[in-house]
């Protein structure tokens, strides 16, 4: 288990916008902590991150933090079309919130998008632009999509020592921002194949893949979630979705658990199977 096991009970949570998933997470993401979501491409990681960028804008009584989000893209362009669709469908996803309140929010104006092509620009973004947004109260959620891309592209296997130094510097900055501004940090991570002898505490039971960046990264994460696509399709009304599985791998306040979910027009929602 990672060394970073802080006690977060009684702290605010950021709802993921789905009661089934929120129940598993005891209310949502920990505020003031680093949450990782790892999985293969196409499992729905970015979809959930976009959903959080909308959820954070609602008042606290509806699971939000009444502020915006900063979304740092390190590999792909920002999925603006999907974001606009999610915004249009918020009243269907969040039936617990009065429609007048949903319609009063200018969601896209409160999401600040950054693109970083290398580790130096990422560090500048995290040490200069992001703290300014946080200090002004414009954002209360930091999303990094993805954390592994730049570390994988800039270092060879033989450069592991320098990579770990840069990784720890990056993690230190993330934790400082999270603690100083009491904000959740949500990091999307890639995966790598699991080899024999891998630590079973770092992956879901029976998983063939493990989050990238190894133990040096895992020790810096407060909560590790993993998402995978299953070999089943679920149908709801006129929509169908490949079934996903969201698993809690480790967390200081959660037991190992998992929920099935589908990805619909309105967003990611848990399903009963």
Phi and psi restraints in degrees (value plus and minus 20) as a CYANA .aco file:
   2 UNK   PHI     -83.2   -43.2
   2 UNK   PSI     135.4   175.4
   3 UNK   PHI     -94.9   -54.9
   3 UNK   PSI     -43.8    -3.8
   4 UNK   PHI    -103.3   -63.3
   4 UNK   PSI      58.9    98.9
   5 UNK   PHI    -134.5   -94.5
   5 UNK   PSI      62.2   102.2
   6 UNK   PHI    -111.0   -71.0
   6 UNK   PSI     134.7   174.7
   7 UNK   PHI    -109.4   -69.4
   7 UNK   PSI      95.2   135.2
   8 UNK   PHI    -136.2   -96.2
   8 UNK   PSI      -8.7    31.3
   9 UNK   PHI     -82.8   -42.8
   9 UNK   PSI     122.6   162.6
  10 UNK   PHI      66.4   106.4
  10 UNK   PSI     -25.6    14.4
  11 UNK   PHI    -103.1   -63.1
  11 UNK   PSI     143.7   183.7
  12 UNK   PHI     -82.6   -42.6
  12 UNK   PSI     133.3   173.3
  13 UNK   PHI    -141.6  -101.6
  13 UNK   PSI     130.8   170.8
  14 UNK   PHI    -125.5   -85.5
  14 UNK   PSI      94.7   134.7
  15 UNK   PHI     -82.3   -42.3
  15 UNK   PSI     122.8   162.8
  16 UNK   PHI    -106.1   -66.1
  16 UNK   PSI     -21.7    18.3
  17 UNK   PHI      69.7   109.7
  17 UNK   PSI      -6.4    33.6
  18 UNK   PHI    -162.2  -122.2
  18 UNK   PSI     101.8   141.8
  19 UNK   PHI     -83.2   -43.2
  19 UNK   PSI     -52.0   -12.0
  20 UNK   PHI     -86.0   -46.0
  20 UNK   PSI     -66.7   -26.7
  21 UNK   PHI     -93.1   -53.1
  21 UNK   PSI     -56.5   -16.5
  22 UNK   PHI     -82.5   -42.5
  22 UNK   PSI     -57.0   -17.0
  23 UNK   PHI     -82.5   -42.5
  23 UNK   PSI     -63.0   -23.0
  24 UNK   PHI     -83.2   -43.2
  24 UNK   PSI     -54.9   -14.9
  25 UNK   PHI    -112.3   -72.3
  25 UNK   PSI     -11.8    28.2
  26 UNK   PHI      36.1    76.1
  26 UNK   PSI      25.3    65.3
  27 UNK   PHI      92.7   132.7
  27 UNK   PSI     -35.4     4.6
  28 UNK   PHI     108.7   148.7
  28 UNK   PSI    -178.5  -138.5
  29 UNK   PHI     -91.4   -51.4
  29 UNK   PSI     121.8   161.8
  30 UNK   PHI     -86.8   -46.8
  30 UNK   PSI     113.4   153.4
  31 UNK   PHI    -106.5   -66.5
  31 UNK   PSI     111.5   151.5
  32 UNK   PHI      66.3   106.3
  32 UNK   PSI       6.9    46.9
  33 UNK   PHI    -166.9  -126.9
  33 UNK   PSI     144.3   184.3
  34 UNK   PHI    -122.8   -82.8
  34 UNK   PSI     100.1   140.1
  35 UNK   PHI    -131.2   -91.2
  35 UNK   PSI     110.5   150.5
  36 UNK   PHI    -126.0   -86.0
  36 UNK   PSI     119.0   159.0
  37 UNK   PHI    -143.6  -103.6
  37 UNK   PSI      93.1   133.1
  38 UNK   PHI    -132.8   -92.8
  38 UNK   PSI     134.6   174.6
  39 UNK   PHI     147.9   187.9
  39 UNK   PSI     147.2   187.2
  40 UNK   PHI     -87.9   -47.9
  40 UNK   PSI     145.9   185.9
  41 UNK   PHI     -82.0   -42.0
  41 UNK   PSI     117.4   157.4
  42 UNK   PHI      65.7   105.7
  42 UNK   PSI     -11.2    28.8
  43 UNK   PHI    -105.1   -65.1
  43 UNK   PSI     -37.7     2.3
  44 UNK   PHI      94.9   134.9
  44 UNK   PSI      -5.5    34.5
  45 UNK   PHI     -83.6   -43.6
  45 UNK   PSI     -68.9   -28.9
  46 UNK   PHI     -85.9   -45.9
  46 UNK   PSI     -54.6   -14.6
  47 UNK   PHI     -78.5   -38.5
  47 UNK   PSI     -63.9   -23.9
  48 UNK   PHI     -89.3   -49.3
  48 UNK   PSI     -55.9   -15.9
  49 UNK   PHI     -83.6   -43.6
  49 UNK   PSI     -62.5   -22.5
  50 UNK   PHI     -82.3   -42.3
  50 UNK   PSI     -60.1   -20.1
  51 UNK   PHI     -82.1   -42.1
  51 UNK   PSI     -58.8   -18.8
  52 UNK   PHI     -85.9   -45.9
  52 UNK   PSI     -54.9   -14.9
  53 UNK   PHI     -84.7   -44.7
  53 UNK   PSI     -44.7    -4.7
  54 UNK   PHI    -108.2   -68.2
  54 UNK   PSI     -61.2   -21.2
  55 UNK   PHI     -80.9   -40.9
  55 UNK   PSI     -56.8   -16.8
  56 UNK   PHI     -83.9   -43.9
  56 UNK   PSI     -40.7    -0.7
  57 UNK   PHI    -101.4   -61.4
  57 UNK   PSI     -33.3     6.7
  58 UNK   PHI     -97.9   -57.9
  58 UNK   PSI     138.5   178.5
  59 UNK   PHI     -81.4   -41.4
  59 UNK   PSI     141.4   181.4
  60 UNK   PHI     -79.0   -39.0
  60 UNK   PSI     -55.6   -15.6
  61 UNK   PHI     -86.1   -46.1
  61 UNK   PSI     -33.8     6.2
  62 UNK   PHI    -130.5   -90.5
  62 UNK   PSI       0.0    40.0
  63 UNK   PHI      68.3   108.3
  63 UNK   PSI     -17.8    22.2
  64 UNK   PHI    -116.7   -76.7
  64 UNK   PSI    -189.9  -149.9
  65 UNK   PHI    -146.8  -106.8
  65 UNK   PSI      -8.2    31.8
  66 UNK   PHI      35.2    75.2
  66 UNK   PSI      24.1    64.1
  67 UNK   PHI    -176.0  -136.0
  67 UNK   PSI    -197.0  -157.0
  68 UNK   PHI    -117.8   -77.8
  68 UNK   PSI    -185.6  -145.6
  69 UNK   PHI    -159.1  -119.1
  69 UNK   PSI     128.9   168.9
  70 UNK   PHI    -132.7   -92.7
  70 UNK   PSI     109.1   149.1
  71 UNK   PHI    -138.4   -98.4
  71 UNK   PSI      93.0   133.0
  72 UNK   PHI    -120.1   -80.1
  72 UNK   PSI      97.1   137.1
  73 UNK   PHI    -117.2   -77.2
  73 UNK   PSI     107.5   147.5
  74 UNK   PHI    -132.5   -92.5
  74 UNK   PSI     -28.9    11.1
  75 UNK   PHI    -156.5  -116.5
  75 UNK   PSI     -74.6   -34.6
  76 UNK   PHI    -120.4   -80.4
  76 UNK   PSI     140.5   180.5
  77 UNK   PHI     -90.5   -50.5
  77 UNK   PSI     135.5   175.5
  78 UNK   PHI     -87.8   -47.8
  78 UNK   PSI     113.0   153.0
  79 UNK   PHI    -100.2   -60.2
  79 UNK   PSI      52.5    92.5
  80 UNK   PHI     -84.1   -44.1
  80 UNK   PSI     -56.8   -16.8
  81 UNK   PHI     -84.3   -44.3
  81 UNK   PSI     -62.4   -22.4
  82 UNK   PHI     -86.4   -46.4
  82 UNK   PSI     -58.3   -18.3
  83 UNK   PHI     -79.8   -39.8
  83 UNK   PSI     -65.3   -25.3
  84 UNK   PHI     -82.2   -42.2
  84 UNK   PSI     -57.4   -17.4
  85 UNK   PHI     -85.0   -45.0
  85 UNK   PSI     -63.0   -23.0
  86 UNK   PHI     -83.3   -43.3
  86 UNK   PSI     -58.4   -18.4
  87 UNK   PHI     -82.0   -42.0
  87 UNK   PSI     -65.3   -25.3
  88 UNK   PHI     -83.8   -43.8
  88 UNK   PSI     -46.4    -6.4
  89 UNK   PHI    -119.3   -79.3
  89 UNK   PSI     -12.3    27.7
  90 UNK   PHI     -79.4   -39.4
  90 UNK   PSI     -56.8   -16.8
  91 UNK   PHI     -86.2   -46.2
  91 UNK   PSI     -46.5    -6.5
  92 UNK   PHI    -100.9   -60.9
  92 UNK   PSI     -56.6   -16.6
  93 UNK   PHI     -93.5   -53.5
  93 UNK   PSI     -63.4   -23.4
  94 UNK   PHI    -129.5   -89.5
  94 UNK   PSI      48.6    88.6
  95 UNK   PHI     -89.0   -49.0
  95 UNK   PSI     -30.6     9.4
  96 UNK   PHI    -100.1   -60.1
  96 UNK   PSI     -28.7    11.3
  97 UNK   PHI    -130.1   -90.1
  97 UNK   PSI     114.4   154.4
  98 UNK   PHI     -75.4   -35.4
  98 UNK   PSI     112.6   152.6
  99 UNK   PHI     -74.7   -34.7
  99 UNK   PSI     -56.0   -16.0
 100 UNK   PHI     -82.1   -42.1
 100 UNK   PSI     -57.1   -17.1
 101 UNK   PHI     -88.0   -48.0
 101 UNK   PSI     -64.7   -24.7
 102 UNK   PHI     -79.8   -39.8
 102 UNK   PSI     -65.0   -25.0
 103 UNK   PHI     -88.9   -48.9
 103 UNK   PSI     -40.5    -0.5
 104 UNK   PHI    -100.9   -60.9
 104 UNK   PSI     -34.3     5.7
 105 UNK   PHI    -110.2   -70.2
 105 UNK   PSI     115.8   155.8
 106 UNK   PHI    -119.0   -79.0
 106 UNK   PSI      57.8    97.8
 107 UNK   PHI     -74.4   -34.4
 107 UNK   PSI     -70.1   -30.1
 108 UNK   PHI     -85.9   -45.9
 108 UNK   PSI     -45.5    -5.5
 109 UNK   PHI     -91.7   -51.7
 109 UNK   PSI     -36.2     3.8
 110 UNK   PHI    -127.9   -87.9
 110 UNK   PSI      -4.1    35.9
 111 UNK   PHI    -137.0   -97.0
 111 UNK   PSI      95.7   135.7
 112 UNK   PHI    -120.2   -80.2
 112 UNK   PSI      97.6   137.6
 113 UNK   PHI    -121.9   -81.9
 113 UNK   PSI     109.4   149.4
 114 UNK   PHI    -143.5  -103.5
 114 UNK   PSI     122.4   162.4
 115 UNK   PHI    -138.8   -98.8
 115 UNK   PSI     105.6   145.6
 116 UNK   PHI    -142.6  -102.6
 116 UNK   PSI     105.3   145.3
 117 UNK   PHI    -114.5   -74.5
 117 UNK   PSI     -33.2     6.8
 118 UNK   PHI    -172.1  -132.1
 118 UNK   PSI     152.2   192.2
 119 UNK   PHI     -85.7   -45.7
 119 UNK   PSI     -53.9   -13.9
 120 UNK   PHI     -83.7   -43.7
 120 UNK   PSI     -64.9   -24.9
 121 UNK   PHI     -88.9   -48.9
 121 UNK   PSI     -51.6   -11.6
 122 UNK   PHI     -84.7   -44.7
 122 UNK   PSI     -64.4   -24.4
 123 UNK   PHI     -85.9   -45.9
 123 UNK   PSI     -58.0   -18.0
 124 UNK   PHI     -83.1   -43.1
 124 UNK   PSI     -63.4   -23.4
 125 UNK   PHI     -80.2   -40.2
 125 UNK   PSI     -65.9   -25.9
 126 UNK   PHI     -93.2   -53.2
 126 UNK   PSI     -47.5    -7.5
 127 UNK   PHI    -116.1   -76.1
 127 UNK   PSI     -34.6     5.4
 128 UNK   PHI    -142.8  -102.8
 128 UNK   PSI     -82.8   -42.8
 129 UNK   PHI     -92.5   -52.5
 129 UNK   PSI     -64.6   -24.6
 130 UNK   PHI     -83.3   -43.3
 130 UNK   PSI     -66.4   -26.4
 131 UNK   PHI     -79.1   -39.1
 131 UNK   PSI     -53.3   -13.3
 132 UNK   PHI     -84.8   -44.8
 132 UNK   PSI     -63.6   -23.6
 133 UNK   PHI     -84.5   -44.5
 133 UNK   PSI     -60.8   -20.8
 134 UNK   PHI     -87.5   -47.5
 134 UNK   PSI     -63.8   -23.8
 135 UNK   PHI     -84.1   -44.1
 135 UNK   PSI     -51.9   -11.9
 136 UNK   PHI    -103.1   -63.1
 136 UNK   PSI     -23.4    16.6
 137 UNK   PHI      55.1    95.1
 137 UNK   PSI      -3.5    36.5
 138 UNK   PHI    -100.6   -60.6
 138 UNK   PSI     -45.6    -5.6
 139 UNK   PHI    -155.0  -115.0
 139 UNK   PSI     135.9   175.9
 140 UNK   PHI    -162.6  -122.6
 140 UNK   PSI      -2.3    37.7
 141 UNK   PHI    -166.0  -126.0
 141 UNK   PSI     112.6   152.6
 142 UNK   PHI    -135.5   -95.5
 142 UNK   PSI     102.8   142.8
 143 UNK   PHI    -136.2   -96.2
 143 UNK   PSI     112.7   152.7
 144 UNK   PHI    -142.0  -102.0
 144 UNK   PSI      99.5   139.5
 145 UNK   PHI    -153.5  -113.5
 145 UNK   PSI      74.9   114.9
 146 UNK   PHI    -143.0  -103.0
 146 UNK   PSI     144.4   184.4
 147 UNK   PHI     -96.4   -56.4
 147 UNK   PSI     -49.5    -9.5
 148 UNK   PHI    -102.2   -62.2
 148 UNK   PSI     -45.6    -5.6
 149 UNK   PHI     -74.2   -34.2
 149 UNK   PSI     -70.6   -30.6
 150 UNK   PHI     -92.3   -52.3
 150 UNK   PSI     -57.3   -17.3
 151 UNK   PHI     -88.2   -48.2
 151 UNK   PSI     -53.0   -13.0
 152 UNK   PHI     -93.5   -53.5
 152 UNK   PSI     -55.9   -15.9
 153 UNK   PHI    -101.2   -61.2
 153 UNK   PSI     -46.1    -6.1
 154 UNK   PHI    -116.7   -76.7
 154 UNK   PSI     -32.0     8.0
 155 UNK   PHI    -148.4  -108.4
 155 UNK   PSI     121.2   161.2
 156 UNK   PHI    -109.0   -69.0
 156 UNK   PSI     149.2   189.2
 157 UNK   PHI     -78.5   -38.5
 157 UNK   PSI     -55.1   -15.1
 158 UNK   PHI     -93.9   -53.9
 158 UNK   PSI     -31.0     9.0
 159 UNK   PHI    -115.2   -75.2
 159 UNK   PSI       4.5    44.5
 160 UNK   PHI     -80.4   -40.4
 160 UNK   PSI     -53.9   -13.9
 161 UNK   PHI     -88.2   -48.2
 161 UNK   PSI     -67.0   -27.0
 162 UNK   PHI     -85.6   -45.6
 162 UNK   PSI     -57.8   -17.8
 163 UNK   PHI     -81.6   -41.6
 163 UNK   PSI     -63.8   -23.8
 164 UNK   PHI     -85.4   -45.4
 164 UNK   PSI     -55.0   -15.0
 165 UNK   PHI     -82.9   -42.9
 165 UNK   PSI     -66.1   -26.1
 166 UNK   PHI     -86.3   -46.3
 166 UNK   PSI     -56.1   -16.1
 167 UNK   PHI     -84.3   -44.3
 167 UNK   PSI     -62.6   -22.6
 168 UNK   PHI     -87.7   -47.7
 168 UNK   PSI     -54.9   -14.9
 169 UNK   PHI     -83.5   -43.5
 169 UNK   PSI     -64.5   -24.5
 170 UNK   PHI     -80.2   -40.2
 170 UNK   PSI     -65.9   -25.9
 171 UNK   PHI     -84.0   -44.0
 171 UNK   PSI     -60.1   -20.1
 172 UNK   PHI     -80.4   -40.4
 172 UNK   PSI     -61.2   -21.2
 173 UNK   PHI     -84.3   -44.3
 173 UNK   PSI     -63.7   -23.7
 174 UNK   PHI     -80.2   -40.2
 174 UNK   PSI     -67.4   -27.4
 175 UNK   PHI     -85.9   -45.9
 175 UNK   PSI     -56.8   -16.8
 176 UNK   PHI     -83.6   -43.6
 176 UNK   PSI     -64.8   -24.8
 177 UNK   PHI     -83.7   -43.7
 177 UNK   PSI     -63.1   -23.1
 178 UNK   PHI     -82.4   -42.4
 178 UNK   PSI     -64.3   -24.3
 179 UNK   PHI     -96.5   -56.5
 179 UNK   PSI     -64.6   -24.6
 180 UNK   PHI     -83.6   -43.6
 180 UNK   PSI     -58.2   -18.2
 181 UNK   PHI    -128.2   -88.2
 181 UNK   PSI     -11.8    28.2
 182 UNK   PHI      27.9    67.9
 182 UNK   PSI      34.7    74.7
 183 UNK   PHI    -144.9  -104.9
 183 UNK   PSI     123.7   163.7
 184 UNK   PHI     -96.0   -56.0
 184 UNK   PSI     119.0   159.0
 185 UNK   PHI    -131.3   -91.3
 185 UNK   PSI     106.5   146.5
 186 UNK   PHI    -138.9   -98.9
 186 UNK   PSI      91.3   131.3
 187 UNK   PHI    -129.5   -89.5
 187 UNK   PSI     102.4   142.4
 188 UNK   PHI    -107.5   -67.5
 188 UNK   PSI     116.7   156.7
 189 UNK   PHI    -150.6  -110.6
 189 UNK   PSI     129.0   169.0
 190 UNK   PHI    -101.5   -61.5
 190 UNK   PSI     158.1   198.1
 191 UNK   PHI    -149.1  -109.1
 191 UNK   PSI     143.3   183.3
 192 UNK   PHI    -154.3  -114.3
 192 UNK   PSI     140.8   180.8
 193 UNK   PHI     -84.1   -44.1
 193 UNK   PSI     124.1   164.1
 194 UNK   PHI    -103.8   -63.8
 194 UNK   PSI     112.8   152.8
 195 UNK   PHI    -127.0   -87.0
 195 UNK   PSI     137.8   177.8
 196 UNK   PHI     -79.5   -39.5
 196 UNK   PSI     119.3   159.3
 197 UNK   PHI      72.3   112.3
 197 UNK   PSI     -21.0    19.0
 198 UNK   PHI     -87.7   -47.7
 198 UNK   PSI     130.7   170.7
 199 UNK   PHI     -90.1   -50.1
 199 UNK   PSI      98.0   138.0
 200 UNK   PHI     -87.2   -47.2
 200 UNK   PSI     -39.4     0.6
 201 UNK   PHI     -95.2   -55.2
 201 UNK   PSI     -29.3    10.7
 202 UNK   PHI    -122.3   -82.3
 202 UNK   PSI     -21.9    18.1
 203 UNK   PHI    -159.9  -119.9
 203 UNK   PSI     139.6   179.6
 204 UNK   PHI     -84.4   -44.4
 204 UNK   PSI     132.9   172.9
 205 UNK   PHI     -80.7   -40.7
 205 UNK   PSI     108.3   148.3
 206 UNK   PHI      61.8   101.8
 206 UNK   PSI     -16.2    23.8
 207 UNK   PHI     -92.4   -52.4
 207 UNK   PSI     122.9   162.9
 208 UNK   PHI    -113.1   -73.1
 208 UNK   PSI     -23.1    16.9
 209 UNK   PHI    -150.4  -110.4
 209 UNK   PSI     138.5   178.5
 210 UNK   PHI    -153.4  -113.4
 210 UNK   PSI     127.8   167.8
 211 UNK   PHI     -76.4   -36.4
 211 UNK   PSI     123.6   163.6
 212 UNK   PHI     -89.6   -49.6
 212 UNK   PSI     146.4   186.4
 213 UNK   PHI      61.7   101.7
 213 UNK   PSI     -19.6    20.4
 214 UNK   PHI      48.5    88.5
 214 UNK   PSI    -180.6  -140.6
 215 UNK   PHI     -90.2   -50.2
 215 UNK   PSI     -52.5   -12.5
 216 UNK   PHI     -78.8   -38.8
 216 UNK   PSI     -58.4   -18.4
 217 UNK   PHI     -97.6   -57.6
 217 UNK   PSI     -64.7   -24.7
 218 UNK   PHI     -76.9   -36.9
 218 UNK   PSI     -54.9   -14.9
 219 UNK   PHI     -89.8   -49.8
 219 UNK   PSI     -32.5     7.5
 220 UNK   PHI    -120.6   -80.6
 220 UNK   PSI     -23.8    16.2
 221 UNK   PHI    -116.9   -76.9
 221 UNK   PSI     112.8   152.8
 222 UNK   PHI     -99.7   -59.7
 222 UNK   PSI     -65.7   -25.7
 223 UNK   PHI    -148.4  -108.4
 223 UNK   PSI     109.8   149.8
 224 UNK   PHI    -133.5   -93.5
 224 UNK   PSI     101.4   141.4
 225 UNK   PHI    -134.4   -94.4
 225 UNK   PSI     128.7   168.7
 226 UNK   PHI    -152.5  -112.5
 226 UNK   PSI     124.0   164.0
 227 UNK   PHI    -144.7  -104.7
 227 UNK   PSI     118.9   158.9
 228 UNK   PHI    -160.8  -120.8
 228 UNK   PSI     135.5   175.5
 229 UNK   PHI    -109.1   -69.1
 229 UNK   PSI     116.4   156.4
 230 UNK   PHI    -121.8   -81.8
 230 UNK   PSI     148.5   188.5
 231 UNK   PHI    -110.8   -70.8
 231 UNK   PSI      24.3    64.3
 232 UNK   PHI    -162.3  -122.3
 232 UNK   PSI     135.7   175.7
 233 UNK   PHI    -140.6  -100.6
 233 UNK   PSI     118.2   158.2
 234 UNK   PHI    -133.6   -93.6
 234 UNK   PSI     126.9   166.9
 235 UNK   PHI    -140.9  -100.9
 235 UNK   PSI     116.6   156.6
 236 UNK   PHI    -162.3  -122.3
 236 UNK   PSI      97.1   137.1
 237 UNK   PHI      34.3    74.3
 237 UNK   PSI    -141.3  -101.3
 238 UNK   PHI    -119.9   -79.9
 238 UNK   PSI      -5.9    34.1
 239 UNK   PHI    -135.8   -95.8
 239 UNK   PSI     133.4   173.4
 240 UNK   PHI    -154.2  -114.2
 240 UNK   PSI     133.2   173.2
 241 UNK   PHI    -167.4  -127.4
 241 UNK   PSI     120.7   160.7
 242 UNK   PHI     -85.9   -45.9
 242 UNK   PSI     112.5   152.5
 243 UNK   PHI     -89.6   -49.6
 243 UNK   PSI     117.2   157.2
 244 UNK   PHI    -132.8   -92.8
 244 UNK   PSI     143.7   183.7
 245 UNK   PHI    -150.5  -110.5
 245 UNK   PSI     102.9   142.9
 246 UNK   PHI    -125.7   -85.7
 246 UNK   PSI     100.9   140.9
 247 UNK   PHI    -135.8   -95.8
 247 UNK   PSI     120.4   160.4
 248 UNK   PHI    -106.9   -66.9
 248 UNK   PSI      97.0   137.0
 249 UNK   PHI    -109.3   -69.3
 249 UNK   PSI     -69.3   -29.3
 250 UNK   PHI    -174.3  -134.3
 250 UNK   PSI     133.6   173.6
 251 UNK   PHI    -190.3  -150.3
 251 UNK   PSI     128.2   168.2
 252 UNK   PHI     -90.2   -50.2
 252 UNK   PSI     -37.8     2.2
 253 UNK   PHI    -142.1  -102.1
 253 UNK   PSI     -17.8    22.2
 254 UNK   PHI    -146.4  -106.4
 254 UNK   PSI     126.9   166.9
 255 UNK   PHI    -106.9   -66.9
 255 UNK   PSI     143.6   183.6
 256 UNK   PHI     -81.8   -41.8
 256 UNK   PSI     108.3   148.3
 257 UNK   PHI    -180.4  -140.4
 257 UNK   PSI     152.6   192.6
 258 UNK   PHI    -180.4  -140.4
 258 UNK   PSI     137.0   177.0
 259 UNK   PHI    -158.8  -118.8
 259 UNK   PSI     124.6   164.6
 260 UNK   PHI    -101.0   -61.0
 260 UNK   PSI     129.9   169.9
 261 UNK   PHI    -169.0  -129.0
 261 UNK   PSI     137.7   177.7
 262 UNK   PHI    -141.9  -101.9
 262 UNK   PSI     139.9   179.9
 263 UNK   PHI    -133.1   -93.1
 263 UNK   PSI      95.2   135.2
 264 UNK   PHI    -135.9   -95.9
 264 UNK   PSI     157.2   197.2
 265 UNK   PHI     -73.3   -33.3
 265 UNK   PSI     -60.7   -20.7
 266 UNK   PHI    -102.9   -62.9
 266 UNK   PSI     -29.8    10.2
 267 UNK   PHI     116.8   156.8
 267 UNK   PSI    -184.5  -144.5
 268 UNK   PHI    -109.8   -69.8
 268 UNK   PSI     105.8   145.8
 269 UNK   PHI    -157.7  -117.7
 269 UNK   PSI     119.0   159.0
 270 UNK   PHI     -86.4   -46.4
 270 UNK   PSI     129.1   169.1
 271 UNK   PHI    -147.0  -107.0
 271 UNK   PSI     129.0   169.0
 272 UNK   PHI    -114.3   -74.3
 272 UNK   PSI     100.5   140.5
